[in-house]
Amino acid sequence: MTSSIKNLRKLIVFTDGGAISNPGPSAGAFLICDEKGNVLKEYKDFFGEGTNNEAEYKSAIFALKKIKSLLGKKKIKEVEVEIRSDSRLLVDQQEGRYKILNPRIRDLFLDLWNLKIDFKKVSFKLIPREDNKRADKLVKEVLEENKKP
């Protein structure tokens, strides 16, 4: 499957993050798709304590880091990534429409910004929650798997 990702010039990435209790245990997930929406890879991870907004950012960071590791530093300079998220905060901050007031979010914003510059282009698109069901399901799976008794 990885070889098909390496041949693409544009990747569509659906990301989602969430936290129980907000703040509380948090997790994130993402899907890597081709331009037709075919899922090529999916990933999920537990992030530990955090807020929903932090988990949304960490999911996008996780996605770009994973794509970079799959493709390599040279190849990512030729790849466009469109990150689709149902987080208005993430999308609007990355597109320069919302200010960043929270210091923890500011640090995550900078981490994501620094990752973006390695790629040919990274854009963000706000999508309705119902269009992000698979990533949301993966987040819920991770949170359930890491639930403390």
URVENWO-V756379 format. One record per pair of residues at least 24 apart in sequence whose C-alpha atoms are under 10 Angstrom apart, sorted by the first residue. I is the first residue (numbers start at 1). GAP is how many residues later the second one is. If there is no record, write none. Layout:
# URVENWO-V756379
i=[I/I]
gap=[GAP/GAP]
This chain:
# URVENWO-V756379
i=[1/1/2/2/2/2/2/3/3/4/4/5/5/5/5/5/5/5/5/6/6/6/6/6/6/6/7/7/7/8/8/8/8/8/8/9/9/9/9/9/9/9/9/9/9/10/10/10/10/10/10/10/10/10/10/11/11/11/11/11/11/11/11/11/11/11/12/12/12/12/12/12/12/12/12/12/12/13/13/13/13/13/13/13/13/13/13/13/13/13/13/13/13/14/14/14/14/14/14/14/14/14/14/14/14/14/14/14/14/14/14/15/15/15/15/15/15/15/15/15/15/15/15/15/15/15/15/15/15/15/15/15/15/16/16/16/16/16/16/16/16/16/16/16/16/16/16/16/16/16/16/16/16/16/16/17/17/17/17/17/17/17/17/17/17/17/17/17/17/17/17/17/17/17/17/17/17/18/18/18/18/18/18/18/18/18/18/18/18/18/18/18/19/19/19/19/19/19/19/19/19/19/19/19/19/19/20/20/20/20/20/20/20/20/21/21/21/21/22/22/22/22/22/22/23/23/23/23/23/23/23/23/24/24/24/24/24/25/25/25/25/25/25/25/25/25/25/26/26/26/26/26/26/26/26/26/26/26/26/26/27/27/27/27/27/27/27/27/27/27/27/27/27/27/27/28/28/28/28/28/28/28/28/28/28/28/28/28/28/28/28/28/28/29/29/29/29/29/29/29/29/29/29/29/29/29/29/29/29/30/30/30/30/30/30/30/30/30/30/30/30/30/30/31/31/31/31/31/31/31/32/32/32/32/32/32/33/33/35/42/42/42/43/43/43/44/44/44/44/44/44/44/45/45/45/45/45/46/46/46/46/46/46/47/47/48/48/50/51/52/53/53/53/53/53/53/53/54/54/54/54/54/54/54/55/55/55/56/56/56/56/56/56/56/56/57/57/57/57/57/57/57/57/57/57/58/58/58/58/58/59/59/59/60/60/60/60/60/60/60/61/61/61/61/61/61/61/61/62/64/64/64/64/64/64/65/65/65/67/68/68/68/73/73/74/74/75/75/75/76/76/76/76/76/76/77/77/77/77/77/78/78/78/78/79/79/79/79/79/80/80/80/80/80/81/81/81/81/81/81/81/82/82/82/82/82/83/83/83/83/83/83/84/84/84/84/84/84/84/84/85/85/85/85/85/85/85/85/85/86/86/86/86/86/86/86/86/86/87/87/87/87/87/88/88/88/88/89/90/90/90/91/91/91/91/91/92/92/92/93/94/94/94/94/95/95/95]
gap=[39/40/38/39/65/68/69/67/68/30/36/27/28/29/35/36/62/65/66/61/64/65/66/69/70/73/64/68/72/25/26/27/70/71/72/25/26/66/67/68/69/70/71/72/111/24/25/68/69/70/71/72/110/111/112/24/25/26/29/56/68/69/70/71/72/111/24/25/26/27/68/69/70/71/72/111/112/24/26/28/29/47/50/51/54/68/69/70/71/72/111/112/122/25/28/45/46/49/68/69/70/71/72/111/113/117/118/119/120/121/122/27/28/29/40/41/42/43/44/45/46/47/48/68/69/70/71/72/117/119/120/121/124/28/36/37/39/40/41/42/43/44/68/69/70/71/113/116/117/118/119/120/121/122/123/27/28/29/30/34/35/36/37/38/39/40/41/42/43/68/69/70/118/119/121/122/123/28/29/32/33/34/35/36/37/38/41/118/121/122/124/125/27/28/29/30/31/32/33/34/35/36/37/120/121/124/29/30/31/32/120/123/124/127/28/29/30/31/27/28/29/30/31/32/25/26/27/28/29/30/31/32/24/25/26/27/28/24/25/26/27/30/117/118/121/122/123/24/25/26/27/28/29/30/32/113/114/116/117/120/24/25/27/28/29/31/32/111/112/113/114/115/116/117/119/24/26/27/28/29/30/31/32/34/35/107/108/110/111/112/113/114/115/26/27/29/30/31/33/34/105/106/107/108/109/110/111/112/113/29/30/32/33/34/53/54/55/102/104/105/106/108/109/32/52/53/101/103/104/107/31/34/35/49/50/51/48/49/47/92/93/96/92/95/96/91/93/94/95/96/97/98/93/94/96/97/98/93/95/96/97/99/100/95/96/95/98/54/54/35/34/35/36/37/51/52/55/36/50/51/52/53/54/55/50/53/84/29/30/31/32/33/34/35/52/30/32/33/34/37/48/51/52/54/55/47/50/51/53/54/26/53/80/24/25/30/48/52/55/64/47/48/50/51/52/53/54/55/50/48/51/52/54/55/58/47/50/51/52/47/50/51/45/46/44/45/43/44/45/40/41/42/43/44/45/40/41/42/43/44/40/41/42/43/39/40/41/42/43/39/40/41/42/43/35/38/39/40/41/42/43/39/40/41/42/43/39/40/41/42/43/44/39/40/41/42/43/44/47/48/39/40/41/42/43/44/46/47/50/39/40/41/42/43/44/45/46/50/38/39/40/41/42/37/38/39/40/37/34/35/36/32/33/34/35/36/32/33/34/31/28/29/30/31/28/29/30]
